Amino acid sequence: MKLIDYLKLHPVGLHGISRKCGCSVAMISMINTGKRKPSPSLALKIELATNGDVSRDILLFPEIYSHLENLESQIKPEFCKTLSRRIDNANFDNRRIESHGNT
């Protein structure tokens, strides 16, 4: 999850995150808006302060993760349909095997 999304869901706010991480509110704000990237050690502190909800990888490599989010939004609907069909088929096959085993 991105830091901006975490802050929308949790009332801790910029001040709470900055206190937990030992850095300025301004730094967290710049990271939150994408104006700055955190150092690896600060990214880890943010990850720990958010109980892992905000991954240090997303903080350190936002361009990769935004690209993956775009791909996910394009692939997800069709993938979900395919996965659902496969699960339905597997359940049907299991029921068929079970019914033959009872005879």
Short mmCIF file of the C-alpha atoms (twelve columns), coordinates in Angstrom:
data_MODEL
# 
_entry.id   MODEL 
# 
loop_
_atom_site.group_PDB 
_atom_site.id 
_atom_site.type_symbol 
_atom_site.label_atom_id 
_atom_site.label_alt_id 
_atom_site.label_comp_id 
_atom_site.label_asym_id 
_atom_site.label_seq_id 
_atom_site.Cartn_x 
_atom_site.Cartn_y 
_atom_site.Cartn_z 
_atom_site.pdbx_PDB_model_num 
ATOM 1   C CA . MET A 1   0.000   0.000   0.000   1 
ATOM 2   C CA . LYS A 2   1.184   3.514   -0.726  1 
ATOM 3   C CA . LEU A 3   1.818   5.895   2.152   1 
ATOM 4   C CA . ILE A 4   -0.908  8.245   0.929   1 
ATOM 5   C CA . ASP A 5   -3.439  5.383   1.043   1 
ATOM 6   C CA . TYR A 6   -2.270  4.330   4.497   1 
ATOM 7   C CA . LEU A 7   -2.735  7.848   5.825   1 
ATOM 8   C CA . LYS A 8   -6.276  7.976   4.424   1 
ATOM 9   C CA . LEU A 9   -7.170  4.770   6.266   1 
ATOM 10  C CA . HIS A 10  -5.366  5.387   9.553   1 
ATOM 11  C CA . PRO A 11  -5.782  8.442   11.792  1 
ATOM 12  C CA . VAL A 12  -2.102  8.523   12.801  1 
ATOM 13  C CA . GLY A 13  -1.356  11.341  10.334  1 
ATOM 14  C CA . LEU A 14  1.936   12.781  9.144   1 
ATOM 15  C CA . HIS A 15  2.893   13.811  12.690  1 
ATOM 16  C CA . GLY A 16  2.414   10.299  14.052  1 
ATOM 17  C CA . ILE A 17  4.469   8.681   11.290  1 
ATOM 18  C CA . SER A 18  7.232   11.278  11.615  1 
ATOM 19  C CA . ARG A 19  7.354   10.758  15.394  1 
ATOM 20  C CA . LYS A 20  7.575   6.979   15.034  1 
ATOM 21  C CA . CYS A 21  10.303  7.302   12.400  1 
ATOM 22  C CA . GLY A 22  12.288  10.055  14.091  1 
ATOM 23  C CA . CYS A 23  12.191  12.431  11.146  1 
ATOM 24  C CA . SER A 24  10.489  15.700  10.292  1 
ATOM 25  C CA . VAL A 25  6.866   16.061  9.268   1 
ATOM 26  C CA . ALA A 26  8.134   17.887  6.175   1 
ATOM 27  C CA . MET A 27  10.138  14.825  5.108   1 
ATOM 28  C CA . ILE A 28  7.154   12.488  5.511   1 
ATOM 29  C CA . SER A 29  5.005   14.990  3.625   1 
ATOM 30  C CA . MET A 30  7.468   15.125  0.718   1 
ATOM 31  C CA . ILE A 31  7.635   11.311  0.610   1 
ATOM 32  C CA . ASN A 32  3.851   11.153  0.762   1 
ATOM 33  C CA . THR A 33  3.455   13.516  -2.209  1 
ATOM 34  C CA . GLY A 34  6.239   11.883  -4.216  1 
ATOM 35  C CA . LYS A 35  8.558   14.910  -4.094  1 
ATOM 36  C CA . ARG A 36  11.265  12.935  -2.281  1 
ATOM 37  C CA . LYS A 37  12.275  9.323   -1.918  1 
ATOM 38  C CA . PRO A 38  13.273  8.116   1.515   1 
ATOM 39  C CA . SER A 39  16.664  6.673   2.287   1 
ATOM 40  C CA . PRO A 40  16.660  2.877   2.647   1 
ATOM 41  C CA . SER A 41  16.831  3.222   6.437   1 
ATOM 42  C CA . LEU A 42  13.902  5.674   6.548   1 
ATOM 43  C CA . ALA A 43  11.896  3.436   4.208   1 
ATOM 44  C CA . LEU A 44  12.424  0.585   6.665   1 
ATOM 45  C CA . LYS A 45  11.352  2.807   9.575   1 
ATOM 46  C CA . ILE A 46  8.167   3.746   7.714   1 
ATOM 47  C CA . GLU A 47  7.481   0.095   6.955   1 
ATOM 48  C CA . LEU A 48  7.880   -0.762  10.643  1 
ATOM 49  C CA . ALA A 49  5.841   2.266   11.779  1 
ATOM 50  C CA . THR A 50  2.961   1.135   9.563   1 
ATOM 51  C CA . ASN A 51  3.232   -2.510  10.684  1 
ATOM 52  C CA . GLY A 52  4.257   -3.507  7.171   1 
ATOM 53  C CA . ASP A 53  1.221   -1.966  5.472   1 
ATOM 54  C CA . VAL A 54  3.501   0.423   3.567   1 
ATOM 55  C CA . SER A 55  6.282   -1.632  2.022   1 
ATOM 56  C CA . ARG A 56  9.771   -0.186  1.827   1 
ATOM 57  C CA . ASP A 57  9.913   -1.495  -1.753  1 
ATOM 58  C CA . ILE A 58  6.982   0.711   -2.762  1 
ATOM 59  C CA . LEU A 59  8.662   3.683   -1.088  1 
ATOM 60  C CA . LEU A 60  12.052  3.059   -2.701  1 
ATOM 61  C CA . PHE A 61  10.838  2.021   -6.159  1 
ATOM 62  C CA . PRO A 62  7.510   3.808   -6.762  1 
ATOM 63  C CA . GLU A 63  7.968   3.864   -10.531 1 
ATOM 64  C CA . ILE A 64  8.087   0.061   -10.681 1 
ATOM 65  C CA . TYR A 65  5.065   -0.395  -8.475  1 
ATOM 66  C CA . SER A 66  2.961   2.204   -10.295 1 
ATOM 67  C CA . HIS A 67  3.729   0.355   -13.528 1 
ATOM 68  C CA . LEU A 68  2.697   -2.944  -11.900 1 
ATOM 69  C CA . GLU A 69  -0.542  -1.371  -10.628 1 
ATOM 70  C CA . ASN A 70  -1.361  -0.309  -14.205 1 
ATOM 71  C CA . LEU A 71  -0.724  -3.831  -15.457 1 
ATOM 72  C CA . GLU A 72  -2.759  -5.329  -12.626 1 
ATOM 73  C CA . SER A 73  -5.763  -3.155  -13.440 1 
ATOM 74  C CA . GLN A 74  -5.629  -4.346  -17.058 1 
ATOM 75  C CA . ILE A 75  -5.087  -8.033  -16.296 1 
ATOM 76  C CA . LYS A 76  -7.118  -8.503  -13.153 1 
ATOM 77  C CA . PRO A 77  -10.677 -8.747  -14.546 1 
ATOM 78  C CA . GLU A 78  -9.815  -11.404 -17.122 1 
ATOM 79  C CA . PHE A 79  -7.538  -13.260 -14.715 1 
ATOM 80  C CA . CYS A 80  -10.297 -13.363 -12.104 1 
ATOM 81  C CA . LYS A 81  -12.750 -14.801 -14.642 1 
ATOM 82  C CA . THR A 82  -10.237 -17.463 -15.703 1 
ATOM 83  C CA . LEU A 83  -9.357  -18.341 -12.116 1 
ATOM 84  C CA . SER A 84  -13.037 -18.579 -11.179 1 
ATOM 85  C CA . ARG A 85  -13.698 -20.954 -14.112 1 
ATOM 86  C CA . ARG A 86  -10.739 -23.129 -13.104 1 
ATOM 87  C CA . ILE A 87  -11.933 -23.321 -9.509  1 
ATOM 88  C CA . ASP A 88  -15.450 -24.213 -10.652 1 
ATOM 89  C CA . ASN A 89  -14.056 -26.937 -12.922 1 
ATOM 90  C CA . ALA A 90  -11.840 -28.301 -10.140 1 
ATOM 91  C CA . ASN A 91  -14.783 -28.378 -7.725  1 
ATOM 92  C CA . PHE A 92  -16.902 -30.157 -10.346 1 
ATOM 93  C CA . ASP A 93  -14.140 -32.713 -10.955 1 
ATOM 94  C CA . ASN A 94  -13.733 -33.294 -7.198  1 
ATOM 95  C CA . ARG A 95  -17.484 -33.822 -6.757  1 
ATOM 96  C CA . ARG A 96  -17.503 -36.238 -9.684  1 
ATOM 97  C CA . ILE A 97  -14.575 -38.232 -8.229  1 
ATOM 98  C CA . GLU A 98  -16.202 -38.302 -4.787  1 
ATOM 99  C CA . SER A 99  -19.522 -39.522 -6.189  1 
ATOM 100 C CA . HIS A 100 -17.788 -42.347 -8.063  1 
ATOM 101 C CA . GLY A 101 -15.888 -43.325 -4.918  1 
ATOM 102 C CA . ASN A 102 -19.152 -43.854 -3.005  1 
ATOM 103 C CA . THR A 103 -20.539 -46.445 -5.415  1 
# 
